[in-house]
Amino acid sequence: AAAEAAAAADGGGGGGKKKNKKKQPEPLPRFKHVKPFALAMFKFSPLLSPMLPEFEEMYEEFNTYKRSISTYGTILLNKDATKVALCRVYKGKAWTLPGGKVNQNESGKDASSRETYEETGFDPQAERGICEHWREQRERGEVVEELMQDDDDIDAPSDEEEEGGKKLLPWEPLQDGDKLVYTENDTKKRRTCYVCRGVPEDFPFEPVARKEVSEVAWHELSSLPKTTYAVLPFMAQLRKWIKR
């Protein structure tokens, strides 16, 4: 009797009704690139479908605009300014500086700091992730074991810097005086990078954003990778900055 009752409770035997299996929803389509996704949206949307004949022209205008948006990034140097941290593009061979497009109403320094954190896990402004944790520890007067070997390189902070708390780290927050800029001849895109010197060489770089960066690694300034993107145009300015 107990077995029959259990079977009935489970929906089996004893005249119990069998549970209907839920129909699995069809998987959503996946697109590797923006253009086929945009085309699918034009075909699907009643608002966009009347403009299908102009799709190619509209997409080309969008692409031209996208290529012209200013980008901001950071040149991460070790304390001796002999090495630079570069990002290898996702599933690619080219190495580039951490950075990306500025958001609406976002300052250049904020964009540089955000993009650098998203692609490397390092935040020059120490407002996110492990860098924020280190800053907060130092502000509380705690010992940060990961930074002990860099303590000799930290100058005594001024009253203003001590109030902000960021001078307690081996590197300086981003400064306008450390900004390098160049403009691409073909697209007229303006690329800006802030130099950040004093990044610990053993920092645990780890991309935060998905599918943007495959790896982050240090490279000697005197021996950069053979395949780079938007790196070499900054080198002449960077060497002058280091000498200064």
C-alpha positions as a Markdown table, in Angstrom:
| # | Residue | x | y | z |
|---|---|---|---|---|
| 1 | Ala | 0.0 | 0.0 | 0.0 |
| 2 | Ala | 2.8 | 2.3 | 0.9 |
| 3 | Ala | 4.5 | 1.6 | -2.5 |
| 4 | Glu | 1.3 | 2.3 | -4.4 |
| 5 | Ala | 0.8 | 5.6 | -2.5 |
| 6 | Ala | 4.3 | 6.7 | -3.3 |
| 7 | Ala | 3.9 | 5.8 | -6.9 |
| 8 | Ala | 0.6 | 7.7 | -7.1 |
| 9 | Ala | 2.3 | 10.8 | -5.5 |
| 10 | Asp | 5.0 | 10.6 | -8.2 |
| 11 | Gly | 2.4 | 10.6 | -10.9 |
| 12 | Gly | 3.1 | 7.0 | -11.9 |
| 13 | Gly | 0.8 | 3.9 | -11.4 |
| 14 | Gly | -2.5 | 3.9 | -9.5 |
| 15 | Gly | -4.2 | 5.8 | -12.4 |
| 16 | Gly | -2.0 | 8.9 | -11.8 |
| 17 | Lys | -1.5 | 11.3 | -14.7 |
| 18 | Lys | 1.8 | 11.5 | -16.4 |
| 19 | Lys | 3.6 | 14.8 | -16.3 |
| 20 | Asn | 3.8 | 16.6 | -19.7 |
| 21 | Lys | 7.4 | 17.4 | -20.7 |
| 22 | Lys | 7.9 | 21.1 | -21.2 |
| 23 | Lys | 8.6 | 22.0 | -24.7 |
| 24 | Gln | 12.2 | 23.4 | -25.0 |
| 25 | Pro | 12.3 | 26.9 | -26.5 |
| 26 | Glu | 14.2 | 27.2 | -29.7 |
| 27 | Pro | 17.7 | 28.5 | -29.3 |
| 28 | Leu | 18.3 | 32.1 | -30.2 |
| 29 | Pro | 20.4 | 32.7 | -33.3 |
| 30 | Arg | 24.1 | 33.6 | -32.7 |
| 31 | Phe | 26.0 | 36.1 | -34.8 |
| 32 | Lys | 29.8 | 36.4 | -34.9 |
| 33 | His | 29.7 | 39.9 | -36.3 |
| 34 | Val | 27.6 | 43.0 | -36.0 |
| 35 | Lys | 26.6 | 43.4 | -39.6 |
| 36 | Pro | 24.6 | 40.1 | -40.0 |
| 37 | Phe | 23.0 | 40.8 | -36.6 |
| 38 | Ala | 21.9 | 44.3 | -37.8 |
| 39 | Leu | 20.6 | 42.8 | -41.0 |
| 40 | Ala | 18.5 | 40.3 | -39.1 |
| 41 | Met | 17.1 | 43.1 | -37.0 |
| 42 | Phe | 16.2 | 45.1 | -40.1 |
| 43 | Lys | 14.3 | 42.1 | -41.5 |
| 44 | Phe | 12.5 | 41.3 | -38.3 |
| 45 | Ser | 11.5 | 44.8 | -37.1 |
| 46 | Pro | 8.3 | 46.3 | -38.7 |
| 47 | Leu | 9.9 | 49.7 | -38.1 |
| 48 | Leu | 13.2 | 48.9 | -39.8 |
| 49 | Ser | 12.1 | 46.6 | -42.6 |
| 50 | Pro | 10.9 | 49.5 | -44.8 |
| 51 | Met | 14.5 | 50.7 | -44.8 |
| 52 | Leu | 16.0 | 47.4 | -46.0 |
| 53 | Pro | 16.9 | 48.8 | -49.4 |
| 54 | Glu | 19.1 | 51.4 | -47.7 |
| 55 | Phe | 20.7 | 48.9 | -45.3 |
| 56 | Glu | 24.1 | 48.7 | -46.9 |
| 57 | Glu | 24.5 | 52.5 | -47.2 |
| 58 | Met | 23.3 | 53.0 | -43.6 |
| 59 | Tyr | 25.6 | 50.4 | -42.2 |
| 60 | Glu | 28.6 | 51.9 | -44.1 |
| 61 | Glu | 27.8 | 55.3 | -42.6 |
| 62 | Phe | 27.6 | 53.7 | -39.1 |
| 63 | Asn | 30.9 | 52.0 | -39.7 |
| 64 | Thr | 32.6 | 55.2 | -40.7 |
| 65 | Tyr | 31.2 | 57.0 | -37.6 |
| 66 | Lys | 32.3 | 54.1 | -35.4 |
| 67 | Arg | 35.9 | 54.2 | -36.7 |
| 68 | Ser | 36.1 | 58.0 | -36.0 |
| 69 | Ile | 35.1 | 57.8 | -32.3 |
| 70 | Ser | 38.0 | 58.9 | -30.1 |
| 71 | Thr | 39.6 | 56.3 | -28.0 |
| 72 | Tyr | 41.4 | 56.5 | -24.6 |
| 73 | Gly | 43.8 | 54.1 | -22.9 |
| 74 | Thr | 46.8 | 53.7 | -20.7 |
| 75 | Ile | 50.4 | 53.0 | -21.2 |
| 76 | Leu | 51.3 | 50.8 | -18.2 |
| 77 | Leu | 55.0 | 50.9 | -17.4 |
| 78 | Asn | 57.0 | 49.2 | -14.7 |
| 79 | Lys | 58.9 | 51.3 | -12.1 |
| 80 | Asp | 62.0 | 51.5 | -14.3 |
| 81 | Ala | 60.0 | 52.4 | -17.4 |
| 82 | Thr | 61.7 | 49.6 | -19.3 |
| 83 | Lys | 58.7 | 47.4 | -19.8 |
| 84 | Val | 55.1 | 48.0 | -21.1 |
| 85 | Ala | 52.0 | 45.9 | -20.5 |
| 86 | Leu | 50.3 | 45.0 | -23.7 |
| 87 | Cys | 47.0 | 43.1 | -24.4 |
| 88 | Arg | 46.7 | 40.4 | -27.1 |
| 89 | Val | 43.5 | 40.8 | -28.9 |
| 90 | Tyr | 40.9 | 38.1 | -28.4 |
| 91 | Lys | 41.7 | 35.1 | -30.6 |
| 92 | Gly | 44.2 | 37.2 | -32.5 |
| 93 | Lys | 48.0 | 37.7 | -32.8 |
| 94 | Ala | 48.3 | 41.4 | -32.5 |
| 95 | Trp | 49.3 | 43.2 | -29.3 |
| 96 | Thr | 47.8 | 46.6 | -28.4 |
| 97 | Leu | 47.6 | 49.0 | -25.5 |
| 98 | Pro | 44.6 | 48.7 | -23.1 |
| 99 | Gly | 42.0 | 51.2 | -24.1 |
| 100 | Gly | 38.7 | 51.8 | -26.0 |
| 101 | Lys | 36.0 | 54.2 | -27.0 |
| 102 | Val | 34.8 | 56.9 | -24.7 |
| 103 | Asn | 31.2 | 56.8 | -23.4 |
| 104 | Gln | 28.8 | 59.7 | -23.6 |
| 105 | Asn | 29.6 | 62.3 | -20.9 |
| 106 | Glu | 32.7 | 60.4 | -19.8 |
| 107 | Ser | 36.0 | 62.2 | -19.2 |
| 108 | Gly | 39.1 | 61.0 | -21.0 |
| 109 | Lys | 40.8 | 59.9 | -17.7 |
| 110 | Asp | 37.6 | 58.0 | -16.6 |
| 111 | Ala | 37.4 | 56.3 | -20.0 |
| 112 | Ser | 41.1 | 55.3 | -19.8 |
| 113 | Ser | 40.8 | 54.0 | -16.3 |
| 114 | Arg | 37.6 | 52.0 | -17.0 |
| 115 | Glu | 38.9 | 50.5 | -20.3 |
| 116 | Thr | 42.2 | 49.6 | -18.7 |
| 117 | Tyr | 40.5 | 47.9 | -15.8 |
| 118 | Glu | 38.1 | 46.0 | -18.1 |
| 119 | Glu | 40.9 | 44.7 | -20.3 |
| 120 | Thr | 43.7 | 44.0 | -17.7 |
| 121 | Gly | 42.1 | 44.0 | -14.2 |
| 122 | Phe | 44.4 | 46.9 | -13.2 |
| 123 | Asp | 42.8 | 50.3 | -12.4 |
| 124 | Pro | 45.2 | 53.2 | -12.5 |
| 125 | Gln | 42.8 | 55.3 | -10.4 |
| 126 | Ala | 42.5 | 52.6 | -7.8 |
| 127 | Glu | 38.7 | 52.8 | -7.8 |
| 128 | Arg | 38.0 | 49.2 | -8.8 |
| 129 | Gly | 39.1 | 45.6 | -8.1 |
| 130 | Ile | 42.3 | 44.7 | -6.3 |
| 131 | Cys | 43.8 | 48.2 | -6.8 |
| 132 | Glu | 40.9 | 49.7 | -4.8 |
| 133 | His | 41.4 | 47.0 | -2.2 |
| 134 | Trp | 45.1 | 47.9 | -1.9 |
| 135 | Arg | 44.3 | 51.6 | -1.6 |
| 136 | Glu | 41.7 | 51.1 | 1.1 |
| 137 | Gln | 44.2 | 48.9 | 3.1 |
| 138 | Arg | 46.9 | 51.6 | 2.9 |
| 139 | Glu | 44.4 | 54.3 | 3.9 |
| 140 | Arg | 43.6 | 52.2 | 7.0 |
| 141 | Gly | 47.3 | 51.9 | 7.8 |
| 142 | Glu | 47.4 | 48.2 | 7.0 |
| 143 | Val | 50.4 | 46.4 | 5.4 |
| 144 | Val | 49.8 | 45.2 | 1.8 |
| 145 | Glu | 52.1 | 42.3 | 1.4 |
| 146 | Glu | 51.8 | 42.4 | -2.4 |
| 147 | Leu | 53.3 | 45.9 | -2.4 |
| 148 | Met | 56.0 | 45.6 | 0.3 |
| 149 | Gln | 58.8 | 45.3 | -2.3 |
| 150 | Asp | 57.6 | 48.6 | -3.9 |
| 151 | Asp | 57.5 | 50.6 | -0.6 |
| 152 | Asp | 60.9 | 52.2 | -1.2 |
| 153 | Asp | 59.6 | 53.8 | -4.4 |
| 154 | Ile | 56.7 | 55.6 | -2.8 |
| 155 | Asp | 57.4 | 59.2 | -2.0 |
| 156 | Ala | 55.8 | 61.0 | 1.0 |
| 157 | Pro | 52.4 | 62.3 | -0.2 |
| 158 | Ser | 51.5 | 66.0 | -0.1 |
| 159 | Asp | 48.5 | 67.0 | 2.1 |
| 160 | Glu | 46.2 | 67.0 | -1.0 |
| 161 | Glu | 47.5 | 63.6 | -2.2 |
| 162 | Glu | 47.2 | 62.1 | 1.3 |
| 163 | Glu | 43.7 | 63.3 | 1.6 |
| 164 | Gly | 42.8 | 61.5 | -1.7 |
| 165 | Gly | 44.7 | 58.4 | -0.5 |
| 166 | Lys | 46.0 | 57.4 | -4.0 |
| 167 | Lys | 49.6 | 58.5 | -3.4 |
| 168 | Leu | 49.9 | 55.6 | -1.1 |
| 169 | Leu | 50.4 | 53.3 | -4.1 |
| 170 | Pro | 53.6 | 52.7 | -6.2 |
| 171 | Trp | 52.0 | 54.5 | -9.2 |
| 172 | Glu | 50.4 | 57.9 | -9.7 |
| 173 | Pro | 46.8 | 58.4 | -10.7 |
| 174 | Leu | 46.4 | 59.5 | -14.3 |
| 175 | Gln | 47.5 | 63.1 | -14.9 |
| 176 | Asp | 46.8 | 65.5 | -17.8 |
| 177 | Gly | 50.6 | 66.1 | -18.0 |
| 178 | Asp | 51.2 | 62.5 | -18.7 |
| 179 | Lys | 48.8 | 62.4 | -21.8 |
| 180 | Leu | 50.1 | 61.3 | -25.2 |
| 181 | Val | 48.0 | 61.9 | -28.3 |
| 182 | Tyr | 48.1 | 61.2 | -32.0 |
| 183 | Thr | 45.5 | 61.4 | -34.8 |
| 184 | Glu | 45.1 | 58.7 | -37.5 |
| 185 | Asn | 45.6 | 60.1 | -41.0 |
| 186 | Asp | 42.9 | 58.1 | -42.7 |
| 187 | Thr | 40.0 | 58.1 | -40.2 |
| 188 | Lys | 41.0 | 61.2 | -38.3 |
| 189 | Lys | 40.4 | 59.2 | -35.1 |
| 190 | Arg | 42.1 | 60.8 | -32.1 |
| 191 | Arg | 43.9 | 58.3 | -29.9 |
| 192 | Thr | 44.9 | 59.3 | -26.4 |
| 193 | Cys | 46.9 | 57.4 | -23.8 |
| 194 | Tyr | 47.9 | 58.3 | -20.3 |
| 195 | Val | 51.2 | 57.1 | -19.0 |
| 196 | Cys | 51.1 | 55.2 | -15.7 |
| 197 | Arg | 54.5 | 54.4 | -14.3 |
| 198 | Gly | 55.2 | 52.1 | -11.3 |
| 199 | Val | 52.9 | 49.2 | -12.0 |
| 200 | Pro | 54.1 | 46.2 | -10.1 |
| 201 | Glu | 55.6 | 43.6 | -12.5 |
| 202 | Asp | 54.0 | 40.8 | -10.6 |
| 203 | Phe | 50.5 | 42.3 | -10.8 |
| 204 | Pro | 48.0 | 39.5 | -11.5 |
| 205 | Phe | 46.6 | 40.8 | -14.8 |
| 206 | Glu | 43.3 | 39.3 | -15.6 |
| 207 | Pro | 40.8 | 40.7 | -18.2 |
| 208 | Val | 37.4 | 41.5 | -16.7 |
| 209 | Ala | 35.5 | 42.0 | -19.9 |
| 210 | Arg | 34.6 | 38.8 | -21.8 |
| 211 | Lys | 36.0 | 38.1 | -25.3 |
| 212 | Glu | 38.1 | 41.3 | -25.7 |
| 213 | Val | 41.5 | 40.3 | -24.6 |
| 214 | Ser | 43.2 | 36.8 | -24.7 |
| 215 | Glu | 46.1 | 37.7 | -22.4 |
| 216 | Val | 48.1 | 40.6 | -20.8 |
| 217 | Ala | 51.9 | 40.4 | -20.6 |
| 218 | Trp | 54.9 | 42.6 | -20.1 |
| 219 | His | 57.2 | 43.4 | -23.1 |
| 220 | Glu | 60.5 | 45.2 | -23.2 |
| 221 | Leu | 60.2 | 48.6 | -24.7 |
| 222 | Ser | 63.4 | 47.8 | -26.7 |
| 223 | Ser | 61.9 | 44.6 | -28.0 |
| 224 | Leu | 58.2 | 45.0 | -28.8 |
| 225 | Pro | 56.2 | 42.1 | -30.5 |
| 226 | Lys | 56.4 | 42.0 | -34.3 |
| 227 | Thr | 52.6 | 42.3 | -34.6 |
| 228 | Thr | 51.1 | 45.3 | -32.9 |
| 229 | Tyr | 48.1 | 47.6 | -33.3 |
| 230 | Ala | 48.1 | 51.3 | -32.5 |
| 231 | Val | 51.3 | 51.0 | -30.4 |
| 232 | Leu | 54.2 | 52.2 | -32.5 |
| 233 | Pro | 52.7 | 55.8 | -33.1 |
| 234 | Phe | 53.1 | 56.4 | -29.4 |
| 235 | Met | 56.6 | 55.2 | -29.0 |
| 236 | Ala | 58.5 | 58.4 | -30.0 |
| 237 | Gln | 56.4 | 60.5 | -27.6 |
| 238 | Leu | 56.8 | 57.9 | -24.9 |
| 239 | Arg | 60.6 | 57.9 | -25.2 |
| 240 | Lys | 60.6 | 61.7 | -24.8 |
| 241 | Trp | 58.3 | 61.4 | -21.8 |
| 242 | Ile | 60.6 | 58.9 | -20.1 |
| 243 | Lys | 63.7 | 61.1 | -20.7 |
| 244 | Arg | 61.8 | 64.1 | -19.2 |
